[in-house]
Amino acid sequence: MTARRIRFLERDYYRRLMLTSSEQMTEDQVEKILDMAGSHWEDLTFKFYDNGAVEVIDNHTDLPVRLADLKGAAYDCYVRERIRSIRTNLQEKILQTA
């Protein structure tokens, strides 16, 4: 069974979001804001298997994370990838039956 791995870095997620949402902010300003947040940034690896199963690993501790424990940007990443995976699967099935 193959798995597609996706690494999620929360700080990068917010950095990208801030840069694309504001035309006035420079990269240096965004970095200063993120540095001042002083937050613990999530670093997760999602493994999406062909059979629909998902495994989430916390890269700081190398421990598994339950889907129910995901929140905020990490949950958003999971949902977006899950939707993308479902769409791809459906498109493949449509092409097979055409």
C-alpha positions as CSV (number, residue, x, y, z in Angstrom):
1,M,0.0,0.0,0.0
2,T,1.4,3.4,-1.0
3,A,1.2,6.5,1.0
4,R,1.5,10.1,0.0
5,R,3.4,12.2,2.6
6,I,2.7,15.8,3.2
7,R,4.8,17.9,5.7
8,F,2.9,20.7,7.4
9,L,4.8,23.5,9.0
10,E,2.4,25.8,10.8
11,R,4.8,28.8,10.7
12,D,5.1,28.5,6.9
13,Y,1.4,28.2,6.6
14,Y,0.8,31.5,8.4
15,R,3.7,33.2,6.6
16,R,2.2,32.3,3.2
17,L,-1.2,33.3,4.3
18,M,0.0,36.7,5.5
19,L,2.1,37.4,2.4
20,T,-0.8,36.5,0.0
21,S,-3.4,38.4,2.0
22,S,-1.6,41.7,2.2
23,E,0.0,43.7,-0.5
24,Q,1.5,46.2,1.9
25,M,3.5,43.8,4.2
26,T,7.0,42.9,3.3
27,E,8.6,39.6,4.0
28,D,10.7,41.1,6.8
29,Q,7.6,42.5,8.5
30,V,5.8,39.2,8.3
31,E,8.9,37.4,9.8
32,K,9.0,40.0,12.7
33,I,5.3,39.4,13.4
34,L,5.8,35.6,13.5
35,D,8.9,35.9,15.6
36,M,7.0,38.1,18.1
37,A,4.2,35.5,18.3
38,G,6.5,33.3,20.3
39,S,4.2,30.4,19.7
40,H,4.8,26.7,19.5
41,W,4.5,26.0,15.8
42,E,3.2,22.6,14.7
43,D,5.4,20.4,12.6
44,L,3.4,17.4,11.3
45,T,3.7,14.8,8.7
46,F,0.5,13.5,7.1
47,K,0.5,10.1,5.5
48,F,-2.5,9.6,3.2
49,Y,-2.9,6.0,2.1
50,D,-4.6,4.7,-1.0
51,N,-7.3,3.0,1.0
52,G,-8.4,6.3,2.6
53,A,-6.5,5.8,5.9
54,V,-4.6,8.8,7.3
55,E,-1.7,8.8,9.8
56,V,-0.5,12.0,11.4
57,I,2.9,12.2,13.1
58,D,4.2,15.0,15.3
59,N,7.7,15.7,14.0
60,H,8.8,17.2,17.4
61,T,8.0,14.1,19.4
62,D,7.7,11.4,16.7
63,L,4.4,10.4,18.2
64,P,1.1,9.8,16.4
65,V,-1.5,12.5,16.6
66,R,-5.3,11.7,16.6
67,L,-7.3,13.4,13.9
68,A,-9.7,14.6,16.7
69,D,-6.7,16.5,18.2
70,L,-6.0,18.5,15.1
71,K,-7.0,22.2,15.3
72,G,-6.6,25.4,13.4
73,A,-4.2,25.5,10.5
74,A,-3.3,21.8,10.9
75,Y,-6.9,20.8,10.6
76,D,-7.4,23.1,7.6
77,C,-4.4,21.4,5.9
78,Y,-5.9,17.9,6.6
79,V,-9.3,18.9,5.3
80,R,-7.9,20.5,2.1
81,E,-5.7,17.4,1.3
82,R,-8.6,15.0,2.1
83,I,-10.9,16.9,-0.3
84,R,-8.2,16.9,-3.0
85,S,-7.6,13.2,-2.6
86,I,-11.4,12.5,-2.9
87,R,-11.6,14.6,-6.0
88,T,-8.7,12.9,-7.6
89,N,-10.1,9.5,-6.8
90,L,-13.5,10.4,-8.2
91,Q,-11.9,11.8,-11.4
92,E,-10.0,8.6,-11.9
93,K,-13.1,6.5,-11.5
94,I,-15.0,8.7,-14.0
95,L,-12.2,8.3,-16.5
96,Q,-12.2,4.5,-16.0
97,T,-15.9,4.2,-16.8
98,A,-15.9,6.6,-19.7
